[in-house]
Every structure is written in structure tokens, then in C-alpha cells.
Amino acid sequence: MAVHDLRGDEPYYFGVFLVGAYQETLGDLHNLFGDPHAVHIAIEDDDWSITEIVKGDSIAEVLSYVQFEPEKLARALEKECERAVKRKDMSVRESRTLAQFYESGLAGYTYLNINDQLT
């Protein structure tokens, strides 16, 4: 992109907009990913700092956007686990482990998060 030369002591401002367009498209729920995390960065002199981290949607939030109630889903899973325990298809411990895994999944982030620093 061609830009003009610096002019003496005049400050030079360069704006970059809509760089997150793809991420915003992902966040429009057509694929059930929800909003990604967003980071606001301030640049001053030769230094930068993160001024704000806006967390993206959780799985439970995205499900609720499309009229699924996460609490109802969790209760339904627990009831199925109870039935499985009564049939002896699953132990009590397995039932609890599955329910906890499901609940933590609902609270999780919709995007792959390798290092869990923002979730």
C-alpha cells in the first residue's frame, strides 16, 4: 500500500481497520462458534500494552442463543446417567465423571484453546 513520506515533526497516524472481519464472521453464529476473544492493544512510543481482554462466548452461551437451555441439557444428562447406573451400565463414579465433564464443557470456550490463558 502506497503511503506518503513522513513530514518533519508532524505525527504520523496509520489506521488498520476490520482486521478481525473473518473472526467477526465466525462470531455471527452461522457455525455455532460464537464470538472469539478480542484484545485491545495500546501503542505508545515504541511500547505496547494490552488494555482490555474481552472474553468470547462459552459453549453454554452459544447454545442458549439457539434456544437450547444448558441447565436443562445438564439435568437431562444427569437423569440418563442415573438410569444407566440403575441398569448397571455405568458406575456411580463414571456417572459423576461424565456429568462433571459435560458441565465443564458447557462452561468452556467454543474455539480451540491450546494454553487456556484467556478462559
C-alpha positions as CSV (number, residue, x, y, z in Angstrom):
1,M,0.0,0.0,0.0
2,A,1.5,3.3,-1.0
3,V,1.6,6.0,1.7
4,H,3.2,9.5,1.8
5,D,6.6,10.2,3.3
6,L,6.9,11.5,6.8
7,R,6.6,15.3,7.1
8,G,9.1,16.8,9.5
9,D,7.9,16.7,13.1
10,E,4.3,16.1,12.1
11,P,2.8,13.0,13.9
12,Y,2.0,10.1,11.5
13,Y,-1.1,8.1,12.1
14,F,-1.8,4.9,10.3
15,G,-5.1,3.1,10.9
16,V,-5.8,-0.5,10.3
17,F,-9.5,-1.4,10.4
18,L,-11.6,-4.5,10.1
19,V,-8.6,-6.9,10.5
20,G,-10.9,-9.1,12.6
21,A,-13.5,-9.4,9.8
22,Y,-13.1,-13.2,9.5
23,Q,-13.3,-13.6,13.3
24,E,-16.4,-11.4,13.3
25,T,-18.0,-13.6,10.6
26,L,-17.2,-16.6,12.7
27,G,-19.0,-14.9,15.6
28,D,-22.3,-14.5,13.7
29,L,-23.5,-17.9,14.8
30,H,-23.8,-19.4,11.4
31,N,-21.4,-22.1,12.6
32,L,-22.1,-22.0,16.3
33,F,-18.7,-20.8,17.3
34,G,-19.8,-17.6,18.8
35,D,-17.7,-14.5,19.4
36,P,-13.9,-15.1,19.7
37,H,-11.8,-13.4,22.4
38,A,-10.9,-9.9,21.5
39,V,-7.8,-8.0,22.7
40,H,-7.5,-4.2,22.8
41,I,-3.9,-3.0,22.4
42,A,-2.5,0.5,23.0
43,I,0.7,1.5,21.3
44,E,2.7,4.4,22.7
45,D,6.2,5.4,21.5
46,D,7.9,2.1,20.9
47,D,6.0,0.2,23.5
48,W,2.6,-1.6,23.5
49,S,0.3,-2.8,26.2
50,I,-2.9,-4.8,26.4
51,T,-5.6,-2.5,27.7
52,E,-8.5,-4.9,27.7
53,I,-9.3,-8.6,27.1
54,V,-12.9,-9.3,26.1
55,K,-13.7,-12.9,26.5
56,G,-15.5,-14.8,23.7
57,D,-18.7,-16.9,24.2
58,S,-18.8,-20.1,26.2
59,I,-20.5,-23.2,24.8
60,A,-23.4,-22.6,27.1
61,E,-23.9,-19.1,25.8
62,V,-23.9,-20.2,22.2
63,L,-26.4,-23.0,22.9
64,S,-28.7,-20.5,24.6
65,Y,-28.5,-18.2,21.6
66,V,-30.1,-21.0,19.5
67,Q,-32.8,-21.8,22.1
68,F,-31.1,-24.7,23.9
69,E,-31.1,-24.4,27.7
70,P,-27.7,-25.6,29.0
71,E,-29.1,-26.2,32.5
72,K,-31.9,-28.4,31.1
73,L,-29.4,-30.3,28.9
74,A,-27.2,-30.9,32.0
75,R,-30.2,-32.1,34.0
76,A,-31.3,-34.4,31.2
77,L,-27.8,-35.9,31.0
78,E,-27.8,-36.5,34.8
79,K,-31.1,-38.3,34.6
80,E,-29.8,-40.5,31.8
81,C,-26.7,-41.2,33.9
82,E,-29.0,-42.2,36.9
83,R,-30.9,-44.6,34.6
84,A,-27.6,-46.1,33.4
85,V,-26.5,-46.6,37.0
86,K,-29.8,-48.3,37.8
87,R,-29.3,-50.6,34.8
88,K,-25.8,-51.2,35.9
89,D,-24.5,-49.9,32.5
90,M,-22.4,-47.3,34.4
91,S,-20.9,-47.0,37.8
92,V,-21.8,-44.1,40.1
93,R,-18.2,-42.8,39.7
94,E,-18.4,-43.0,35.9
95,S,-21.8,-41.2,36.1
96,R,-20.3,-38.4,38.2
97,T,-17.2,-38.1,36.0
98,L,-19.4,-37.8,32.8
99,A,-21.7,-35.2,34.4
100,Q,-18.7,-33.1,35.6
101,F,-17.0,-33.4,32.2
102,Y,-20.2,-32.3,30.5
103,E,-20.7,-29.3,32.8
104,S,-17.1,-28.2,32.4
105,G,-17.6,-28.5,28.6
106,L,-20.6,-26.2,28.7
107,A,-18.6,-23.6,30.5
108,G,-15.7,-23.9,28.1
109,Y,-14.7,-21.8,25.1
110,T,-16.1,-22.6,21.7
111,Y,-12.7,-22.3,19.9
112,L,-9.7,-24.5,20.3
113,N,-7.7,-23.1,23.2
114,I,-4.3,-24.6,23.5
115,N,-3.0,-22.8,26.5
116,D,-6.2,-21.8,28.5
117,Q,-4.7,-18.4,29.3
118,L,-7.9,-16.4,28.4
119,T,-10.6,-18.9,29.5
